[in-house]
Amino acid sequence: LKRLIDELRVSDKEPALANENIQDLIDILRQHPEYGDGLASFVLKLIIQYRQIALYTDTGIMSDQ
């Protein structure tokens, strides 16, 4: 999940690139529904098994970046 978040994250200088990255992910998931199923199962498993704050901190989601 951290690698996915790192790939989606963009610099402050290129905020429009964030939308492109998300759209690319959406396109891939539409082309390969099994990837979406796997990603959803994986994220749900993480949410169930880990404390939320630790999960967000470890993946960098709550980072100022």
PESUL-V560510 format. One record per residue. RES is the residue in three letters. PHI is phi in whole degrees, -180 to 180 (999 if undefined). PSI is psi in radians with two decimals (* if undefined). NEAR is the number of other ideal C-beta (glycine too) atoms within 8 Angstrom. Layout:
BEGIN
res | phi | psi | near
RES | PHI | PSI | NEAR
RES | PHI | PSI | NEAR
END
This chain:
BEGIN
res | phi | psi | near
LEU | 999 | -0.68 | 8
LYS | -60 | -0.74 | 8
ARG | -64 | -0.68 | 6
LEU | -64 | -0.81 | 8
ILE | -61 | -0.74 | 11
ASP | -62 | -0.66 | 8
GLU | -70 | -0.60 | 7
LEU | -79 | -0.50 | 10
ARG | -68 | 2.48 | 8
VAL | -128 | 2.93 | 8
SER | -81 | 2.85 | 4
ASP | -62 | -0.38 | 4
LYS | -77 | -0.29 | 4
GLU | -132 | 1.06 | 8
PRO | -64 | -0.51 | 7
ALA | -66 | -0.44 | 6
LEU | -65 | -0.47 | 8
ALA | -60 | -0.78 | 11
ASN | -63 | -0.68 | 7
GLU | -64 | -0.75 | 8
ASN | -63 | -0.76 | 11
ILE | -65 | -0.73 | 9
GLN | -64 | -0.67 | 8
ASP | -61 | -0.75 | 8
LEU | -63 | -0.77 | 10
ILE | -60 | -0.77 | 8
ASP | -61 | -0.75 | 8
ILE | -63 | -0.75 | 9
LEU | -68 | -0.55 | 11
ARG | -71 | -0.65 | 8
GLN | -72 | -0.50 | 5
HIS | -132 | 1.38 | 8
PRO | -55 | -0.49 | 7
GLU | -66 | -0.51 | 6
TYR | -66 | -0.72 | 9
GLY | -64 | -0.73 | 10
ASP | -62 | -0.77 | 8
GLY | -65 | -0.75 | 8
LEU | -64 | -0.77 | 9
ALA | -62 | -0.76 | 8
SER | -63 | -0.73 | 8
PHE | -64 | -0.82 | 9
VAL | -65 | -0.73 | 9
LEU | -61 | -0.74 | 8
LYS | -61 | -0.76 | 8
LEU | -62 | -0.76 | 10
ILE | -63 | -0.67 | 9
ILE | -73 | -0.70 | 6
GLN | -87 | -0.44 | 5
TYR | -115 | 2.63 | 8
ARG | -65 | 2.41 | 5
GLN | -60 | -0.80 | 7
ILE | -61 | -0.77 | 7
ALA | -63 | -0.72 | 8
LEU | -61 | -0.84 | 12
TYR | -67 | -0.68 | 9
THR | -67 | -0.80 | 9
ASP | -64 | -0.60 | 7
THR | -88 | -0.18 | 9
GLY | 82 | 0.20 | 11
ILE | -66 | -0.63 | 8
MET | -88 | 0.13 | 6
SER | -67 | 2.65 | 5
ASP | -65 | -0.28 | 2
GLN | -76 | * | 4
END
